[in-house]
Amino acid sequence: MKTRYTPLIHFFILLLFANCAKNDNFSVPSLTCADPVLQVNTTLEEVSKRIDDKIRPYPGSKTDILTALVISSDQGGNFYNKLYIVDEQTQTPAIINLEMTASFTTFPPGTKIQLHLANLYCINSYGKLNFGGGIYTATSGKQYIGSIAKNAIVQCIKSYCDPVPDLTIYNHHLTIEKLKQNTEQYVGKLLTLEKVQFDPSHIGKKLYDPLDVDTQGYTLRKVKDAKGNTCYIRTGKMSKDFVDYVITANSGTITGIADVFGKQIQFYPRVLEDLQLDQPSLDELSSETEGETDPDQGEIEQETIPVQPGTLLAFPGSDFEQWDDFTASIGTTGLKFATQAVGLGWEQSTGLAFQGSPTKTDYAFIVSSVQVPPTATSLSFLLKGTASKRSLSVNVYNAMGYFIAYNLEDVQQSKIILPSSHTNEQGNVNQYKGTINTQGEWIKIILPLGDFAYNQSGQGPLLSIRFRGKTATIASDYDLILDEIRFEEEQVD
């Protein structure tokens, strides 16, 4: 009897699984694309008028359907379980919360969708229109809009076959200043911030650092423009595209979507290619015109300055004798243009050579995260050689990552150089015009620190030296040896 009933039991089990598969839409999808057939009868702009700041079921008609364009992408790890959309005509923005990882494969940027509002929950929170699948209550008791369940997404969101091939008209190019002045107008939309760079205090750091996060586990990195306007790029452990990105001094554009938390503007790039920082730093671009020298900056030439090294090493390896110590002090930013000069330094020791004609302006090195004495009155170094048309600029940083500049300009003999009257937070301070010719002799350059609170925290940048690249009309030929970067503890007259 048992043997006779087994095939019949197997038949009913197979029939049961077939019905479950059909009900849960596990059938093989058609390879033929078809646009949604139901009629669109509302817009994001109209819907936003019906929704308030309480999470609740959509209050409109159960037949309401709208269209929108996807502008976000979770390919880089940001926008986890979220689609940012805008109305095709008015560009009214909204967010769809959904249980879907790698949503960029189904809804890449430019995808035109139909959003069926029946059975969705919604909220208009601080001007941000959100759609989801329910209410999520955290352990704290606070409620958030929940995500649309995986098996419900296909009923709620339907794609058109042909995406918008070019999102240019939906991408707003603007400055941080304009974004700050018109924040409500641009939050949730696709933006490209122009003429921006990361704050100097972040140079050499990674965009995401698990040891440098806020209370929610995200790293915030400040982005600024030439006028000092700022916003923040926010990345987390899911931001896989950005976890290994090392911040440079370059400027350029950053594309992404802006949001606001409190009064802080936070910016989310979609993929690594959204960071197009391929231009010189803003300080360098500002100095392209080689404007007037800061009237409060200058130098005091003194033939009587004794040419000998200062008292204390400014940082490990600052006399260049222990080369590994020096390279450890400059960290991941490394050494650019300048090279080790064995036997060419002070008293036939090892120095640092600037030789050749650089093609662009850059940092030779940036000293970061070193312990320094708290009682220094000035910095000094020894110098020998020539530089035609272009000189050097030395930056000394405070604990906030901003710096004052000591611009060497014309140098023929030992001199005391006064710093810029303000930090780079208020505008460009680096200048490179000038000629250096020490007549084959060693000279000493002294940089008084005065009342400037140089960085004693042991974290972030302390010192950097910049050189100037050649242009189509101005040469930039260096043949210099620099050595013995040290702190002085005696007061400079």
MIDORO-310449 format. One record per residue (C-alpha): residue number from 0; x, y, z. Coordinates in Angstrom, 1 decimal. Example, Ala and Ser with C-alpha at 12.3 -4.5 7.8 and 13.67 -1.06 7.14 Angstrom:
<ketis>
0 | 12.3 | -4.5 | 7.8
1 | 13.7 | -1.1 | 7.1
</ketis>
This chain:
<ketis>
0 | 0.0 | 0.0 | 0.0
1 | 2.8 | 2.4 | 0.8
2 | 4.5 | 1.9 | -2.5
3 | 1.2 | 2.4 | -4.4
4 | 0.5 | 5.9 | -2.9
5 | 4.1 | 7.4 | -3.2
6 | 3.8 | 8.6 | -6.8
7 | 0.4 | 10.2 | -6.0
8 | 1.9 | 12.1 | -3.0
9 | 4.8 | 13.3 | -5.2
10 | 2.4 | 14.6 | -7.7
11 | 0.5 | 16.7 | -5.2
12 | 3.8 | 18.1 | -3.7
13 | 5.0 | 19.1 | -7.2
14 | 1.6 | 20.7 | -7.9
15 | 1.8 | 22.7 | -4.6
16 | 5.3 | 24.0 | -5.4
17 | 4.2 | 25.0 | -8.9
18 | 1.3 | 27.1 | -7.5
19 | 3.7 | 28.8 | -4.9
20 | 6.1 | 29.7 | -7.6
21 | 3.4 | 31.2 | -9.7
22 | 2.0 | 33.2 | -6.8
23 | 5.4 | 34.6 | -5.8
24 | 6.3 | 35.6 | -9.4
25 | 9.3 | 33.1 | -9.7
26 | 8.3 | 32.4 | -13.3
27 | 10.9 | 33.0 | -15.9
28 | 10.7 | 36.6 | -17.0
29 | 10.0 | 37.6 | -20.6
30 | 12.9 | 38.9 | -22.6
31 | 10.6 | 41.2 | -24.4
32 | 10.3 | 44.7 | -22.8
33 | 7.0 | 46.3 | -22.6
34 | 6.2 | 49.8 | -21.2
35 | 3.7 | 50.1 | -18.3
36 | 0.2 | 50.2 | -19.6
37 | -1.7 | 51.9 | -16.8
38 | -2.6 | 55.5 | -17.1
39 | -0.5 | 58.1 | -15.1
40 | -2.9 | 60.5 | -13.3
41 | -0.8 | 62.5 | -10.8
42 | 2.6 | 64.1 | -10.3
43 | 5.1 | 64.3 | -7.4
44 | 4.3 | 68.0 | -7.1
45 | 0.6 | 67.3 | -6.7
46 | 1.2 | 64.4 | -4.3
47 | 3.5 | 66.5 | -2.1
48 | 0.6 | 68.8 | -1.3
49 | -1.4 | 65.9 | 0.2
50 | 1.4 | 64.6 | 2.5
51 | 2.3 | 66.0 | 5.9
52 | 5.0 | 65.2 | 8.5
53 | 3.3 | 62.1 | 9.9
54 | 4.1 | 58.6 | 8.6
55 | 0.8 | 57.2 | 7.3
56 | -0.8 | 55.3 | 4.4
57 | -0.9 | 57.3 | 1.2
58 | -4.0 | 59.6 | 1.6
59 | -4.9 | 59.9 | -2.1
60 | -6.7 | 57.6 | -4.4
61 | -5.7 | 53.9 | -4.6
62 | -5.5 | 54.3 | -8.4
63 | -2.9 | 57.2 | -8.2
64 | 0.1 | 56.6 | -10.4
65 | 3.0 | 59.0 | -11.1
66 | 6.1 | 58.9 | -13.2
67 | 9.6 | 59.9 | -12.2
68 | 13.3 | 59.6 | -13.2
69 | 15.9 | 57.8 | -11.1
70 | 19.0 | 60.0 | -10.4
71 | 20.7 | 58.0 | -7.6
72 | 22.8 | 54.8 | -7.8
73 | 23.9 | 52.4 | -5.0
74 | 26.7 | 51.1 | -7.1
75 | 29.3 | 52.9 | -5.0
76 | 27.7 | 51.9 | -1.7
77 | 25.8 | 55.1 | -0.9
78 | 22.0 | 55.2 | -1.2
79 | 21.6 | 51.8 | 0.5
80 | 18.0 | 50.6 | 0.0
81 | 17.0 | 53.9 | -1.5
82 | 16.1 | 55.4 | -4.8
83 | 16.3 | 59.1 | -5.3
84 | 13.8 | 60.3 | -8.0
85 | 12.7 | 63.5 | -9.6
86 | 9.7 | 64.5 | -11.6
87 | 10.5 | 64.5 | -15.3
88 | 9.0 | 68.0 | -15.8
89 | 9.2 | 69.9 | -12.5
90 | 12.1 | 68.1 | -11.0
91 | 10.3 | 67.8 | -7.7
92 | 12.4 | 65.3 | -5.7
93 | 11.4 | 62.3 | -3.6
94 | 12.9 | 59.2 | -2.0
95 | 11.7 | 55.6 | -2.4
96 | 12.7 | 53.2 | 0.4
97 | 12.9 | 49.6 | -0.7
98 | 14.4 | 46.3 | 0.2
99 | 16.8 | 45.9 | -2.7
100 | 20.6 | 45.8 | -2.8
101 | 22.4 | 46.5 | -6.0
102 | 19.3 | 48.4 | -7.2
103 | 21.5 | 50.1 | -9.8
104 | 21.3 | 47.0 | -11.9
105 | 17.5 | 47.3 | -12.1
106 | 17.1 | 51.0 | -11.8
107 | 20.2 | 52.7 | -13.1
108 | 20.4 | 56.5 | -13.2
109 | 18.1 | 57.7 | -16.0
110 | 15.5 | 55.0 | -15.6
111 | 12.0 | 56.2 | -16.0
112 | 9.6 | 54.6 | -13.6
113 | 5.9 | 54.4 | -12.7
114 | 5.2 | 54.6 | -9.0
115 | 1.9 | 53.0 | -8.0
116 | 0.9 | 54.7 | -4.7
117 | -1.7 | 52.2 | -3.6
118 | -0.7 | 50.5 | -0.3
119 | 2.4 | 52.7 | 0.1
120 | 3.2 | 54.7 | 3.2
121 | 4.5 | 58.3 | 2.9
122 | 5.9 | 61.3 | 4.9
123 | 7.0 | 64.8 | 4.0
124 | 9.8 | 65.3 | 6.6
125 | 11.7 | 68.6 | 6.5
126 | 10.8 | 69.1 | 2.9
127 | 11.8 | 65.6 | 1.9
128 | 9.1 | 63.4 | 0.3
129 | 9.5 | 59.8 | 1.3
130 | 7.7 | 56.7 | 0.1
131 | 7.9 | 53.2 | 1.8
132 | 6.2 | 50.0 | 2.7
133 | 5.2 | 50.6 | 6.3
134 | 6.4 | 51.9 | 9.6
135 | 9.6 | 50.8 | 11.3
136 | 9.9 | 51.3 | 15.0
137 | 13.4 | 51.4 | 16.5
138 | 14.3 | 50.0 | 19.9
139 | 14.3 | 53.6 | 21.1
140 | 10.7 | 53.8 | 20.2
141 | 11.3 | 56.3 | 17.4
142 | 9.4 | 55.6 | 14.2
143 | 10.7 | 55.7 | 10.7
144 | 9.2 | 55.0 | 7.3
145 | 9.9 | 51.3 | 6.4
146 | 11.1 | 49.9 | 3.1
147 | 8.9 | 48.3 | 0.4
148 | 9.2 | 44.6 | 0.8
149 | 11.2 | 42.7 | -1.9
150 | 8.1 | 40.8 | -3.2
151 | 6.1 | 44.0 | -3.4
152 | 8.5 | 46.1 | -5.4
153 | 7.4 | 44.7 | -8.8
154 | 3.8 | 45.7 | -8.1
155 | 4.8 | 49.2 | -6.9
156 | 7.6 | 50.3 | -9.3
157 | 7.4 | 49.6 | -13.0
158 | 10.2 | 50.6 | -15.4
159 | 9.8 | 52.0 | -18.9
160 | 11.9 | 50.3 | -21.5
161 | 13.9 | 53.3 | -22.7
162 | 15.9 | 55.3 | -20.1
163 | 16.7 | 58.9 | -20.4
164 | 20.0 | 58.7 | -22.2
165 | 21.4 | 62.0 | -20.9
166 | 20.7 | 63.4 | -17.4
167 | 22.5 | 66.7 | -18.2
168 | 19.3 | 68.8 | -17.9
169 | 18.6 | 67.2 | -14.5
170 | 22.1 | 67.9 | -13.2
171 | 22.4 | 71.3 | -11.6
172 | 25.9 | 72.8 | -11.7
173 | 26.5 | 75.3 | -8.9
174 | 28.9 | 76.5 | -6.2
175 | 28.7 | 75.7 | -2.6
176 | 27.8 | 79.3 | -1.9
177 | 24.7 | 79.0 | -4.2
178 | 23.8 | 75.7 | -2.6
179 | 23.9 | 77.3 | 0.9
180 | 21.8 | 80.3 | -0.3
181 | 19.2 | 78.0 | -1.9
182 | 19.4 | 74.8 | 0.1
183 | 15.7 | 73.9 | 0.0
184 | 15.6 | 74.3 | -3.8
185 | 18.4 | 71.8 | -4.3
186 | 18.1 | 69.2 | -1.6
187 | 17.4 | 65.8 | -3.1
188 | 18.4 | 66.7 | -6.6
189 | 21.4 | 65.8 | -8.7
190 | 24.1 | 68.4 | -8.3
191 | 27.6 | 69.1 | -9.5
192 | 29.6 | 71.3 | -7.1
193 | 32.1 | 73.3 | -9.1
194 | 35.5 | 74.7 | -8.1
195 | 35.8 | 72.7 | -4.8
196 | 38.4 | 70.8 | -2.9
197 | 38.7 | 68.9 | 0.3
198 | 39.7 | 70.9 | 3.4
199 | 43.5 | 70.9 | 3.8
200 | 43.2 | 69.2 | 7.2
201 | 42.0 | 66.0 | 5.3
202 | 44.9 | 65.7 | 2.8
203 | 46.4 | 62.2 | 3.0
204 | 43.4 | 60.8 | 4.9
205 | 41.0 | 58.3 | 3.5
206 | 37.5 | 59.4 | 2.6
207 | 36.1 | 56.8 | 5.0
208 | 37.9 | 56.0 | 8.2
209 | 36.2 | 53.6 | 10.7
210 | 38.2 | 55.2 | 13.5
211 | 36.9 | 58.7 | 12.6
212 | 33.1 | 58.5 | 12.5
213 | 30.1 | 60.3 | 14.0
214 | 27.6 | 58.7 | 16.4
215 | 25.9 | 56.9 | 13.5
216 | 29.2 | 55.4 | 12.2
217 | 29.8 | 57.8 | 9.3
218 | 32.9 | 59.7 | 8.3
219 | 32.4 | 63.4 | 7.5
220 | 35.0 | 65.1 | 5.3
221 | 34.8 | 68.9 | 4.8
222 | 34.6 | 70.2 | 1.2
223 | 35.3 | 73.9 | 0.6
224 | 35.4 | 76.6 | -2.1
225 | 37.8 | 79.5 | -2.6
226 | 35.6 | 81.7 | -0.4
227 | 35.5 | 79.4 | 2.5
228 | 32.0 | 78.1 | 2.0
229 | 31.8 | 74.5 | 3.2
230 | 29.7 | 71.3 | 3.1
231 | 30.5 | 67.7 | 4.0
232 | 30.8 | 64.4 | 2.2
233 | 29.4 | 61.6 | 4.3
234 | 30.5 | 58.0 | 3.8
235 | 30.0 | 54.8 | 5.8
236 | 31.1 | 51.2 | 5.9
237 | 28.8 | 50.4 | 3.0
238 | 30.4 | 53.0 | 0.8
239 | 32.6 | 50.4 | -0.9
240 | 33.7 | 52.7 | -3.8
241 | 35.1 | 55.3 | -1.4
242 | 36.7 | 53.3 | 1.5
243 | 40.2 | 53.3 | -0.1
244 | 40.0 | 56.8 | -1.7
245 | 42.9 | 59.0 | -0.3
246 | 42.2 | 62.7 | -0.3
247 | 44.5 | 64.9 | -2.3
248 | 45.0 | 68.7 | -2.5
249 | 43.5 | 68.9 | -6.0
250 | 40.3 | 70.8 | -6.8
251 | 37.6 | 70.2 | -9.4
252 | 34.0 | 69.1 | -9.3
253 | 32.0 | 66.6 | -7.2
254 | 28.7 | 65.2 | -8.4
255 | 26.0 | 63.8 | -6.1
256 | 22.9 | 64.4 | -4.1
257 | 22.7 | 66.9 | -1.2
258 | 20.8 | 66.4 | 2.1
259 | 20.6 | 68.5 | 5.3
260 | 21.0 | 67.3 | 8.9
261 | 20.4 | 70.1 | 11.4
262 | 22.0 | 73.0 | 9.7
263 | 24.8 | 71.0 | 8.1
264 | 24.7 | 70.3 | 4.3
265 | 25.9 | 66.7 | 3.6
266 | 26.7 | 65.5 | 0.1
267 | 26.6 | 62.0 | -1.3
268 | 28.5 | 61.0 | -4.4
269 | 27.1 | 58.0 | -6.3
270 | 30.3 | 56.4 | -7.7
271 | 34.0 | 57.2 | -7.5
272 | 33.8 | 58.8 | -11.0
273 | 31.6 | 61.5 | -9.4
274 | 34.8 | 62.9 | -7.8
275 | 36.5 | 64.8 | -10.7
276 | 39.3 | 66.4 | -8.7
277 | 41.8 | 66.8 | -11.5
278 | 42.8 | 70.4 | -11.2
279 | 45.4 | 72.2 | -9.1
280 | 44.4 | 73.3 | -5.6
281 | 42.2 | 76.4 | -5.3
282 | 45.2 | 78.2 | -3.7
283 | 47.2 | 77.5 | -6.8
284 | 44.5 | 78.5 | -9.2
285 | 44.1 | 81.7 | -7.3
286 | 47.8 | 82.4 | -7.6
287 | 47.9 | 81.8 | -11.4
288 | 47.6 | 85.6 | -11.8
289 | 50.5 | 86.1 | -9.4
290 | 48.6 | 89.0 | -7.8
291 | 50.0 | 91.6 | -5.4
292 | 52.0 | 90.4 | -2.5
293 | 50.2 | 90.5 | 0.9
294 | 51.2 | 93.9 | 2.2
295 | 51.5 | 92.5 | 5.7
296 | 53.9 | 89.9 | 4.6
297 | 57.6 | 90.5 | 3.9
298 | 61.1 | 89.6 | 4.8
299 | 64.1 | 91.0 | 6.7
300 | 67.4 | 90.4 | 5.0
301 | 70.3 | 90.0 | 7.4
302 | 73.9 | 89.3 | 6.4
303 | 74.7 | 88.7 | 10.1
304 | 72.4 | 85.6 | 10.5
305 | 74.7 | 82.7 | 11.4
306 | 74.4 | 79.9 | 8.9
307 | 74.1 | 76.9 | 11.1
308 | 71.3 | 74.4 | 11.8
309 | 68.6 | 75.3 | 14.4
310 | 68.2 | 73.7 | 17.8
311 | 65.6 | 70.9 | 17.5
312 | 64.6 | 68.7 | 14.6
313 | 61.2 | 69.9 | 13.4
314 | 60.0 | 66.3 | 12.9
315 | 61.6 | 62.9 | 12.6
316 | 63.9 | 62.8 | 9.6
317 | 63.9 | 66.6 | 9.1
318 | 67.7 | 66.6 | 8.6
319 | 67.2 | 63.8 | 6.0
320 | 69.9 | 61.6 | 7.5
321 | 67.4 | 58.9 | 8.5
322 | 65.5 | 58.7 | 5.3
323 | 63.0 | 56.2 | 6.6
324 | 62.1 | 58.5 | 9.4
325 | 61.5 | 61.3 | 6.9
326 | 59.3 | 59.2 | 4.6
327 | 57.3 | 58.0 | 7.6
328 | 56.7 | 61.6 | 8.6
329 | 55.2 | 62.5 | 5.3
330 | 53.0 | 59.4 | 5.2
331 | 50.8 | 58.4 | 2.3
332 | 51.0 | 61.8 | 0.5
333 | 54.6 | 60.9 | -0.4
334 | 57.3 | 63.0 | -2.0
335 | 56.8 | 64.8 | -5.3
336 | 59.4 | 66.4 | -7.5
337 | 62.0 | 66.6 | -4.7
338 | 64.4 | 63.8 | -4.2
339 | 67.0 | 62.5 | -1.8
340 | 70.4 | 64.1 | -2.3
341 | 73.1 | 62.0 | -0.6
342 | 76.3 | 63.9 | 0.0
343 | 74.9 | 67.2 | -1.2
344 | 73.4 | 68.4 | 2.0
345 | 74.9 | 70.6 | 4.8
346 | 78.5 | 69.6 | 5.4
347 | 78.3 | 66.8 | 2.8
348 | 75.4 | 65.2 | 4.6
349 | 72.1 | 64.1 | 2.9
350 | 69.7 | 66.9 | 1.8
351 | 66.6 | 67.3 | -0.3
352 | 67.0 | 68.3 | -3.9
353 | 64.6 | 70.3 | -6.0
354 | 66.0 | 69.8 | -9.5
355 | 64.3 | 70.2 | -12.9
356 | 61.3 | 72.0 | -14.3
357 | 58.0 | 70.7 | -12.8
358 | 55.0 | 70.6 | -15.1
359 | 52.5 | 71.5 | -12.4
360 | 52.3 | 73.2 | -9.0
361 | 52.1 | 70.8 | -6.1
362 | 53.2 | 69.9 | -2.6
363 | 56.8 | 68.5 | -2.4
364 | 55.7 | 66.9 | 0.9
365 | 53.3 | 67.3 | 3.8
366 | 54.4 | 66.4 | 7.3
367 | 51.6 | 65.0 | 9.3
368 | 50.9 | 63.4 | 12.7
369 | 54.2 | 64.1 | 14.4
370 | 55.0 | 65.2 | 18.0
371 | 56.6 | 68.7 | 18.2
372 | 57.9 | 70.8 | 21.1
373 | 55.5 | 73.4 | 22.5
374 | 58.0 | 76.2 | 23.0
375 | 59.3 | 76.8 | 19.5
376 | 59.5 | 80.5 | 18.4
377 | 60.4 | 79.9 | 14.8
378 | 61.2 | 77.4 | 12.1
379 | 64.4 | 77.4 | 10.1
380 | 66.2 | 75.6 | 7.3
381 | 69.3 | 75.8 | 5.2
382 | 69.2 | 76.4 | 1.5
383 | 71.7 | 76.5 | -1.4
384 | 71.3 | 76.8 | -5.2
385 | 69.1 | 78.6 | -7.8
386 | 65.5 | 78.9 | -8.9
387 | 64.6 | 81.0 | -11.9
388 | 61.3 | 82.8 | -12.2
389 | 59.7 | 80.6 | -9.5
390 | 60.4 | 80.4 | -5.8
391 | 59.1 | 78.2 | -2.9
392 | 56.2 | 78.6 | -0.4
393 | 56.2 | 77.0 | 3.1
394 | 53.0 | 76.3 | 4.9
395 | 52.7 | 75.9 | 8.7
396 | 49.4 | 74.5 | 10.0
397 | 47.3 | 75.0 | 13.0
398 | 45.3 | 72.2 | 14.7
399 | 42.3 | 72.9 | 12.6
400 | 44.2 | 72.1 | 9.4
401 | 44.5 | 75.7 | 8.2
402 | 47.9 | 77.3 | 7.4
403 | 49.8 | 80.5 | 7.1
404 | 52.3 | 80.8 | 4.2
405 | 55.9 | 81.9 | 4.2
406 | 56.6 | 82.9 | 0.6
407 | 60.4 | 83.0 | -0.1
408 | 60.1 | 85.1 | -3.2
409 | 63.5 | 86.6 | -4.1
410 | 66.4 | 85.1 | -2.1
411 | 70.1 | 85.9 | -2.4
412 | 71.2 | 85.7 | 1.2
413 | 70.0 | 84.6 | 4.7
414 | 66.7 | 86.2 | 5.6
415 | 63.9 | 86.3 | 8.0
416 | 60.5 | 85.8 | 6.3
417 | 57.3 | 87.0 | 7.8
418 | 54.1 | 85.0 | 7.3
419 | 50.9 | 85.8 | 5.5
420 | 48.5 | 88.0 | 7.5
421 | 45.8 | 85.4 | 7.4
422 | 45.3 | 81.6 | 6.9
423 | 44.1 | 79.9 | 3.7
424 | 40.6 | 79.7 | 5.3
425 | 40.2 | 83.4 | 4.3
426 | 41.7 | 83.1 | 0.8
427 | 44.8 | 82.3 | -1.1
428 | 48.1 | 82.8 | 0.7
429 | 50.7 | 81.0 | -1.5
430 | 52.8 | 83.1 | -3.8
431 | 55.6 | 81.7 | -6.0
432 | 57.1 | 84.6 | -7.9
433 | 60.7 | 85.3 | -7.3
434 | 64.2 | 84.2 | -8.1
435 | 66.6 | 82.3 | -5.8
436 | 70.4 | 82.5 | -6.3
437 | 72.6 | 81.9 | -3.2
438 | 75.8 | 82.2 | -5.2
439 | 76.8 | 78.6 | -4.4
440 | 76.8 | 79.3 | -0.7
441 | 74.6 | 77.9 | 2.1
442 | 72.1 | 80.4 | 3.5
443 | 69.6 | 80.2 | 6.4
444 | 65.9 | 81.0 | 6.1
445 | 64.1 | 81.8 | 9.4
446 | 60.3 | 81.7 | 9.7
447 | 59.0 | 83.4 | 12.9
448 | 56.0 | 81.7 | 14.4
449 | 55.0 | 84.7 | 16.4
450 | 51.5 | 84.2 | 17.9
451 | 50.5 | 81.6 | 15.4
452 | 49.2 | 78.5 | 17.2
453 | 51.1 | 75.8 | 15.2
454 | 49.7 | 72.3 | 15.4
455 | 50.9 | 70.6 | 18.6
456 | 48.1 | 67.9 | 18.6
457 | 50.2 | 65.1 | 17.1
458 | 47.4 | 64.6 | 14.5
459 | 46.9 | 66.2 | 11.1
460 | 49.3 | 68.3 | 9.0
461 | 52.2 | 70.4 | 10.6
462 | 54.3 | 71.6 | 7.7
463 | 54.4 | 71.5 | 3.9
464 | 56.5 | 72.9 | 1.1
465 | 55.1 | 73.9 | -2.3
466 | 56.8 | 74.4 | -5.6
467 | 55.4 | 76.1 | -8.7
468 | 55.0 | 74.4 | -12.1
469 | 55.9 | 76.1 | -15.4
470 | 53.3 | 77.7 | -17.6
471 | 53.3 | 78.5 | -21.3
472 | 54.8 | 81.9 | -20.6
473 | 56.8 | 81.5 | -17.4
474 | 59.6 | 79.0 | -16.9
475 | 60.1 | 77.2 | -13.6
476 | 63.7 | 75.8 | -13.3
477 | 64.8 | 74.6 | -9.9
478 | 68.3 | 73.6 | -8.8
479 | 68.1 | 73.8 | -5.0
480 | 69.3 | 71.7 | -2.0
481 | 67.3 | 72.1 | 1.2
482 | 68.5 | 70.7 | 4.5
483 | 68.1 | 70.9 | 8.3
484 | 64.5 | 71.8 | 8.9
485 | 64.5 | 72.7 | 12.6
486 | 62.7 | 74.5 | 15.4
487 | 64.3 | 77.5 | 17.1
488 | 63.6 | 78.3 | 20.7
489 | 65.3 | 81.7 | 20.9
490 | 63.2 | 84.8 | 20.2
491 | 63.8 | 86.3 | 16.7
492 | 64.3 | 90.1 | 16.7
</ketis>
